[in-house]
Amino acid sequence: MSDIPYSDTPQPDIPVPPQPDWPAPVPETEPEPDNEPDLRPPEPSEPPGDDVPKVG
């Protein structure tokens, strides 16, 4: 009988914090750092192309 009252307390406490904490810091933190490094690599990738024909 002690297992029933214990499960009733953590049930409403678990679905409350994960809801606003999941869709907020997850999609906002992933696209921000992923967009910055993705736009930078394409710029320096062009100069190395000129080094290839110079060696040949």
PDB file of N, CA, C and O in Angstrom:
ATOM      1  N   MET A   1       0.845  -1.202   0.000  1.00  0.00           N
ATOM      2  CA  MET A   1       0.000   0.000   0.000  1.00  0.00           C
ATOM      3  C   MET A   1       0.887   1.261   0.000  1.00  0.00           C
ATOM      4  O   MET A   1       0.411   2.379  -0.198  1.00  0.00           O
ATOM      5  N   SER A   2       2.138   1.046   0.220  1.00  0.00           N
ATOM      6  CA  SER A   2       3.057   2.203   0.295  1.00  0.00           C
ATOM      7  C   SER A   2       3.550   2.560  -1.116  1.00  0.00           C
ATOM      8  O   SER A   2       4.088   3.646  -1.334  1.00  0.00           O
ATOM      9  N   ASP A   3       3.366   1.658  -2.048  1.00  0.00           N
ATOM     10  CA  ASP A   3       3.853   1.898  -3.429  1.00  0.00           C
ATOM     11  C   ASP A   3       2.878   2.779  -4.209  1.00  0.00           C
ATOM     12  O   ASP A   3       3.273   3.478  -5.141  1.00  0.00           O
ATOM     13  N   ILE A   4       1.616   2.740  -3.825  1.00  0.00           N
ATOM     14  CA  ILE A   4       0.593   3.522  -4.554  1.00  0.00           C
ATOM     15  C   ILE A   4       0.717   5.031  -4.273  1.00  0.00           C
ATOM     16  O   ILE A   4       0.718   5.832  -5.208  1.00  0.00           O
ATOM     17  N   PRO A   5       0.818   5.413  -3.017  1.00  0.00           N
ATOM     18  CA  PRO A   5       0.910   6.854  -2.678  1.00  0.00           C
ATOM     19  C   PRO A   5       2.232   7.452  -3.153  1.00  0.00           C
ATOM     20  O   PRO A   5       2.312   8.654  -3.404  1.00  0.00           O
ATOM     21  N   TYR A   6       3.233   6.652  -3.274  1.00  0.00           N
ATOM     22  CA  TYR A   6       4.559   7.165  -3.690  1.00  0.00           C
ATOM     23  C   TYR A   6       4.586   7.463  -5.196  1.00  0.00           C
ATOM     24  O   TYR A   6       5.242   8.398  -5.655  1.00  0.00           O
ATOM     25  N   SER A   7       3.863   6.649  -5.929  1.00  0.00           N
ATOM     26  CA  SER A   7       3.853   6.809  -7.401  1.00  0.00           C
ATOM     27  C   SER A   7       2.947   7.979  -7.802  1.00  0.00           C
ATOM     28  O   SER A   7       3.089   8.548  -8.884  1.00  0.00           O
ATOM     29  N   ASP A   8       2.029   8.321  -6.919  1.00  0.00           N
ATOM     30  CA  ASP A   8       1.097   9.426  -7.230  1.00  0.00           C
ATOM     31  C   ASP A   8       1.797  10.785  -7.097  1.00  0.00           C
ATOM     32  O   ASP A   8       1.400  11.759  -7.736  1.00  0.00           O
ATOM     33  N   THR A   9       2.813  10.838  -6.284  1.00  0.00           N
ATOM     34  CA  THR A   9       3.504  12.126  -6.046  1.00  0.00           C
ATOM     35  C   THR A   9       4.503  12.446  -7.172  1.00  0.00           C
ATOM     36  O   THR A   9       4.530  13.574  -7.664  1.00  0.00           O
ATOM     37  N   PRO A  10       5.299  11.495  -7.571  1.00  0.00           N
ATOM     38  CA  PRO A  10       6.314  11.735  -8.621  1.00  0.00           C
ATOM     39  C   PRO A  10       5.685  11.823 -10.014  1.00  0.00           C
ATOM     40  O   PRO A  10       6.297  12.354 -10.940  1.00  0.00           O
ATOM     41  N   GLN A  11       4.497  11.318 -10.156  1.00  0.00           N
ATOM     42  CA  GLN A  11       3.840  11.337 -11.486  1.00  0.00           C
ATOM     43  C   GLN A  11       3.580  12.771 -11.971  1.00  0.00           C
ATOM     44  O   GLN A  11       3.946  13.110 -13.096  1.00  0.00           O
ATOM     45  N   PRO A  12       2.959  13.609 -11.145  1.00  0.00           N
ATOM     46  CA  PRO A  12       2.653  14.996 -11.554  1.00  0.00           C
ATOM     47  C   PRO A  12       3.895  15.872 -11.511  1.00  0.00           C
ATOM     48  O   PRO A  12       3.906  16.960 -12.087  1.00  0.00           O
ATOM     49  N   ASP A  13       4.922  15.419 -10.847  1.00  0.00           N
ATOM     50  CA  ASP A  13       6.148  16.228 -10.718  1.00  0.00           C
ATOM     51  C   ASP A  13       7.072  15.981 -11.916  1.00  0.00           C
ATOM     52  O   ASP A  13       7.884  16.839 -12.263  1.00  0.00           O
ATOM     53  N   ILE A  14       6.950  14.834 -12.532  1.00  0.00           N
ATOM     54  CA  ILE A  14       7.855  14.483 -13.656  1.00  0.00           C
ATOM     55  C   ILE A  14       7.378  15.088 -14.991  1.00  0.00           C
ATOM     56  O   ILE A  14       8.186  15.634 -15.743  1.00  0.00           O
ATOM     57  N   PRO A  15       6.092  14.996 -15.283  1.00  0.00           N
ATOM     58  CA  PRO A  15       5.580  15.518 -16.569  1.00  0.00           C
ATOM     59  C   PRO A  15       5.523  17.039 -16.598  1.00  0.00           C
ATOM     60  O   PRO A  15       5.309  17.624 -17.660  1.00  0.00           O
ATOM     61  N   VAL A  16       5.705  17.676 -15.479  1.00  0.00           N
ATOM     62  CA  VAL A  16       5.619  19.156 -15.436  1.00  0.00           C
ATOM     63  C   VAL A  16       6.939  19.813 -15.876  1.00  0.00           C
ATOM     64  O   VAL A  16       6.915  20.694 -16.735  1.00  0.00           O
ATOM     65  N   PRO A  17       8.066  19.418 -15.322  1.00  0.00           N
ATOM     66  CA  PRO A  17       9.360  20.045 -15.645  1.00  0.00           C
ATOM     67  C   PRO A  17       9.899  19.621 -17.011  1.00  0.00           C
ATOM     68  O   PRO A  17      10.524  20.438 -17.687  1.00  0.00           O
ATOM     69  N   PRO A  18       9.686  18.407 -17.431  1.00  0.00           N
ATOM     70  CA  PRO A  18      10.225  17.956 -18.732  1.00  0.00           C
ATOM     71  C   PRO A  18       9.503  18.601 -19.912  1.00  0.00           C
ATOM     72  O   PRO A  18      10.068  18.691 -21.002  1.00  0.00           O
ATOM     73  N   GLN A  19       8.290  19.041 -19.717  1.00  0.00           N
ATOM     74  CA  GLN A  19       7.523  19.633 -20.845  1.00  0.00           C
ATOM     75  C   GLN A  19       8.116  20.980 -21.275  1.00  0.00           C
ATOM     76  O   GLN A  19       8.398  21.169 -22.458  1.00  0.00           O
ATOM     77  N   PRO A  20       8.310  21.911 -20.346  1.00  0.00           N
ATOM     78  CA  PRO A  20       8.833  23.246 -20.690  1.00  0.00           C
ATOM     79  C   PRO A  20      10.349  23.229 -20.805  1.00  0.00           C
ATOM     80  O   PRO A  20      10.931  24.165 -21.354  1.00  0.00           O
ATOM     81  N   ASP A  21      10.985  22.218 -20.314  1.00  0.00           N
ATOM     82  CA  ASP A  21      12.460  22.157 -20.350  1.00  0.00           C
ATOM     83  C   ASP A  21      12.947  21.450 -21.617  1.00  0.00           C
ATOM     84  O   ASP A  21      14.101  21.601 -22.017  1.00  0.00           O
ATOM     85  N   TRP A  22      12.075  20.697 -22.228  1.00  0.00           N
ATOM     86  CA  TRP A  22      12.496  19.905 -23.411  1.00  0.00           C
ATOM     87  C   TRP A  22      12.399  20.706 -24.715  1.00  0.00           C
ATOM     88  O   TRP A  22      13.382  20.820 -25.447  1.00  0.00           O
ATOM     89  N   PRO A  23      11.230  21.254 -25.001  1.00  0.00           N
ATOM     90  CA  PRO A  23      11.030  21.984 -26.282  1.00  0.00           C
ATOM     91  C   PRO A  23      11.625  23.375 -26.250  1.00  0.00           C
ATOM     92  O   PRO A  23      11.545  24.094 -27.246  1.00  0.00           O
ATOM     93  N   ALA A  24      12.213  23.772 -25.148  1.00  0.00           N
ATOM     94  CA  ALA A  24      12.769  25.146 -25.062  1.00  0.00           C
ATOM     95  C   ALA A  24      14.288  25.138 -25.262  1.00  0.00           C
ATOM     96  O   ALA A  24      14.778  25.763 -26.202  1.00  0.00           O
ATOM     97  N   PRO A  25      15.032  24.458 -24.414  1.00  0.00           N
ATOM     98  CA  PRO A  25      16.501  24.470 -24.494  1.00  0.00           C
ATOM     99  C   PRO A  25      17.017  23.498 -25.542  1.00  0.00           C
ATOM    100  O   PRO A  25      18.184  23.567 -25.929  1.00  0.00           O
ATOM    101  N   VAL A  26      16.184  22.616 -25.995  1.00  0.00           N
ATOM    102  CA  VAL A  26      16.666  21.612 -26.978  1.00  0.00           C
ATOM    103  C   VAL A  26      16.718  22.178 -28.405  1.00  0.00           C
ATOM    104  O   VAL A  26      17.765  22.115 -29.051  1.00  0.00           O
ATOM    105  N   PRO A  27      15.617  22.723 -28.896  1.00  0.00           N
ATOM    106  CA  PRO A  27      15.585  23.253 -30.277  1.00  0.00           C
ATOM    107  C   PRO A  27      16.288  24.602 -30.383  1.00  0.00           C
ATOM    108  O   PRO A  27      16.756  24.979 -31.458  1.00  0.00           O
ATOM    109  N   GLU A  28      16.363  25.321 -29.284  1.00  0.00           N
ATOM    110  CA  GLU A  28      16.993  26.671 -29.340  1.00  0.00           C
ATOM    111  C   GLU A  28      18.512  26.556 -29.236  1.00  0.00           C
ATOM    112  O   GLU A  28      19.237  27.400 -29.764  1.00  0.00           O
ATOM    113  N   THR A  29      18.986  25.533 -28.570  1.00  0.00           N
ATOM    114  CA  THR A  29      20.445  25.393 -28.376  1.00  0.00           C
ATOM    115  C   THR A  29      21.065  24.619 -29.544  1.00  0.00           C
ATOM    116  O   THR A  29      22.242  24.803 -29.854  1.00  0.00           O
ATOM    117  N   GLU A  30      20.290  23.771 -30.179  1.00  0.00           N
ATOM    118  CA  GLU A  30      20.865  22.952 -31.279  1.00  0.00           C
ATOM    119  C   GLU A  30      21.047  23.761 -32.574  1.00  0.00           C
ATOM    120  O   GLU A  30      22.109  23.695 -33.192  1.00  0.00           O
ATOM    121  N   PRO A  31      20.047  24.504 -32.981  1.00  0.00           N
ATOM    122  CA  PRO A  31      20.135  25.263 -34.246  1.00  0.00           C
ATOM    123  C   PRO A  31      21.109  26.432 -34.141  1.00  0.00           C
ATOM    124  O   PRO A  31      21.685  26.847 -35.147  1.00  0.00           O
ATOM    125  N   GLU A  32      21.297  26.957 -32.958  1.00  0.00           N
ATOM    126  CA  GLU A  32      22.199  28.134 -32.806  1.00  0.00           C
ATOM    127  C   GLU A  32      23.662  27.752 -33.054  1.00  0.00           C
ATOM    128  O   GLU A  32      24.325  28.375 -33.883  1.00  0.00           O
ATOM    129  N   PRO A  33      24.168  26.746 -32.353  1.00  0.00           N
ATOM    130  CA  PRO A  33      25.582  26.355 -32.501  1.00  0.00           C
ATOM    131  C   PRO A  33      25.813  25.570 -33.785  1.00  0.00           C
ATOM    132  O   PRO A  33      26.944  25.469 -34.260  1.00  0.00           O
ATOM    133  N   ASP A  34      24.765  25.025 -34.334  1.00  0.00           N
ATOM    134  CA  ASP A  34      24.918  24.223 -35.573  1.00  0.00           C
ATOM    135  C   ASP A  34      24.962  25.130 -36.805  1.00  0.00           C
ATOM    136  O   ASP A  34      25.546  24.770 -37.827  1.00  0.00           O
ATOM    137  N   ASN A  35      24.354  26.284 -36.702  1.00  0.00           N
ATOM    138  CA  ASN A  35      24.313  27.212 -37.856  1.00  0.00           C
ATOM    139  C   ASN A  35      25.615  28.004 -37.968  1.00  0.00           C
ATOM    140  O   ASN A  35      26.040  28.361 -39.066  1.00  0.00           O
ATOM    141  N   GLU A  36      26.232  28.269 -36.842  1.00  0.00           N
ATOM    142  CA  GLU A  36      27.472  29.095 -36.848  1.00  0.00           C
ATOM    143  C   GLU A  36      28.643  28.342 -37.490  1.00  0.00           C
ATOM    144  O   GLU A  36      29.301  28.872 -38.385  1.00  0.00           O
ATOM    145  N   PRO A  37      28.901  27.128 -37.047  1.00  0.00           N
ATOM    146  CA  PRO A  37      30.050  26.365 -37.577  1.00  0.00           C
ATOM    147  C   PRO A  37      29.791  25.880 -39.002  1.00  0.00           C
ATOM    148  O   PRO A  37      30.726  25.543 -39.728  1.00  0.00           O
ATOM    149  N   ASP A  38      28.551  25.846 -39.386  1.00  0.00           N
ATOM    150  CA  ASP A  38      28.226  25.352 -40.745  1.00  0.00           C
ATOM    151  C   ASP A  38      28.471  26.447 -41.789  1.00  0.00           C
ATOM    152  O   ASP A  38      28.774  26.154 -42.945  1.00  0.00           O
ATOM    153  N   LEU A  39      28.338  27.699 -41.374  1.00  0.00           N
ATOM    154  CA  LEU A  39      28.526  28.816 -42.331  1.00  0.00           C
ATOM    155  C   LEU A  39      30.005  29.194 -42.416  1.00  0.00           C
ATOM    156  O   LEU A  39      30.432  29.809 -43.393  1.00  0.00           O
ATOM    157  N   ARG A  40      30.762  28.840 -41.430  1.00  0.00           N
ATOM    158  CA  ARG A  40      32.195  29.238 -41.410  1.00  0.00           C
ATOM    159  C   ARG A  40      33.051  28.289 -42.266  1.00  0.00           C
ATOM    160  O   ARG A  40      33.942  28.747 -42.979  1.00  0.00           O
ATOM    161  N   PRO A  41      32.799  27.012 -42.206  1.00  0.00           N
ATOM    162  CA  PRO A  41      33.650  26.055 -42.957  1.00  0.00           C
ATOM    163  C   PRO A  41      33.590  26.259 -44.468  1.00  0.00           C
ATOM    164  O   PRO A  41      34.595  26.025 -45.140  1.00  0.00           O
ATOM    165  N   PRO A  42      32.486  26.673 -45.019  1.00  0.00           N
ATOM    166  CA  PRO A  42      32.382  26.850 -46.486  1.00  0.00           C
ATOM    167  C   PRO A  42      33.295  27.971 -46.981  1.00  0.00           C
ATOM    168  O   PRO A  42      33.741  27.936 -48.128  1.00  0.00           O
ATOM    169  N   GLU A  43      33.573  28.945 -46.154  1.00  0.00           N
ATOM    170  CA  GLU A  43      34.431  30.083 -46.596  1.00  0.00           C
ATOM    171  C   GLU A  43      35.893  29.646 -46.757  1.00  0.00           C
ATOM    172  O   GLU A  43      36.493  29.880 -47.806  1.00  0.00           O
ATOM    173  N   PRO A  44      36.464  29.017 -45.736  1.00  0.00           N
ATOM    174  CA  PRO A  44      37.875  28.601 -45.800  1.00  0.00           C
ATOM    175  C   PRO A  44      38.057  27.388 -46.704  1.00  0.00           C
ATOM    176  O   PRO A  44      39.187  27.028 -47.034  1.00  0.00           O
ATOM    177  N   SER A  45      36.985  26.772 -47.097  1.00  0.00           N
ATOM    178  CA  SER A  45      37.096  25.572 -47.958  1.00  0.00           C
ATOM    179  C   SER A  45      37.426  25.998 -49.400  1.00  0.00           C
ATOM    180  O   SER A  45      37.918  25.186 -50.183  1.00  0.00           O
ATOM    181  N   GLU A  46      37.165  27.236 -49.745  1.00  0.00           N
ATOM    182  CA  GLU A  46      37.419  27.719 -51.134  1.00  0.00           C
ATOM    183  C   GLU A  46      38.919  27.921 -51.401  1.00  0.00           C
ATOM    184  O   GLU A  46      39.403  27.548 -52.470  1.00  0.00           O
ATOM    185  N   PRO A  47      39.646  28.493 -50.468  1.00  0.00           N
ATOM    186  CA  PRO A  47      41.079  28.756 -50.678  1.00  0.00           C
ATOM    187  C   PRO A  47      41.876  27.483 -50.943  1.00  0.00           C
ATOM    188  O   PRO A  47      42.773  27.498 -51.786  1.00  0.00           O
ATOM    189  N   PRO A  48      41.581  26.385 -50.254  1.00  0.00           N
ATOM    190  CA  PRO A  48      42.347  25.139 -50.468  1.00  0.00           C
ATOM    191  C   PRO A  48      42.195  24.645 -51.903  1.00  0.00           C
ATOM    192  O   PRO A  48      43.076  23.948 -52.408  1.00  0.00           O
ATOM    193  N   GLY A  49      41.122  24.984 -52.552  1.00  0.00           N
ATOM    194  CA  GLY A  49      40.911  24.527 -53.941  1.00  0.00           C
ATOM    195  C   GLY A  49      41.982  25.115 -54.863  1.00  0.00           C
ATOM    196  O   GLY A  49      42.358  24.487 -55.853  1.00  0.00           O
ATOM    197  N   ASP A  50      42.463  26.288 -54.552  1.00  0.00           N
ATOM    198  CA  ASP A  50      43.504  26.925 -55.390  1.00  0.00           C
ATOM    199  C   ASP A  50      44.857  26.264 -55.161  1.00  0.00           C
ATOM    200  O   ASP A  50      45.744  26.309 -56.014  1.00  0.00           O
ATOM    201  N   ASP A  51      44.994  25.650 -53.990  1.00  0.00           N
ATOM    202  CA  ASP A  51      46.288  25.010 -53.661  1.00  0.00           C
ATOM    203  C   ASP A  51      46.443  23.704 -54.447  1.00  0.00           C
ATOM    204  O   ASP A  51      47.563  23.254 -54.689  1.00  0.00           O
ATOM    205  N   VAL A  52      45.348  23.112 -54.835  1.00  0.00           N
ATOM    206  CA  VAL A  52      45.414  21.817 -55.545  1.00  0.00           C
ATOM    207  C   VAL A  52      46.017  21.978 -56.946  1.00  0.00           C
ATOM    208  O   VAL A  52      46.905  21.211 -57.319  1.00  0.00           O
ATOM    209  N   PRO A  53      45.563  22.939 -57.709  1.00  0.00           N
ATOM    210  CA  PRO A  53      46.093  23.123 -59.078  1.00  0.00           C
ATOM    211  C   PRO A  53      47.527  23.653 -59.045  1.00  0.00           C
ATOM    212  O   PRO A  53      48.284  23.442 -59.992  1.00  0.00           O
ATOM    213  N   LYS A  54      47.899  24.325 -57.985  1.00  0.00           N
ATOM    214  CA  LYS A  54      49.273  24.884 -57.896  1.00  0.00           C
ATOM    215  C   LYS A  54      50.285  23.747 -57.760  1.00  0.00           C
ATOM    216  O   LYS A  54      51.386  23.815 -58.306  1.00  0.00           O
ATOM    217  N   VAL A  55      49.898  22.698 -57.023  1.00  0.00           N
ATOM    218  CA  VAL A  55      50.840  21.583 -56.781  1.00  0.00           C
ATOM    219  C   VAL A  55      51.008  20.781 -58.071  1.00  0.00           C
ATOM    220  O   VAL A  55      52.110  20.334 -58.390  1.00  0.00           O
ATOM    221  N   GLY A  56      49.919  20.601 -58.804  1.00  0.00           N
ATOM    222  CA  GLY A  56      49.968  19.815 -60.046  1.00  0.00           C
ATOM    223  C   GLY A  56      50.704  20.620 -61.071  1.00  0.00           C
ATOM    224  O   GLY A  56      50.876  20.169 -62.204  1.00  0.00           O
TER     225      GLY A  56
END
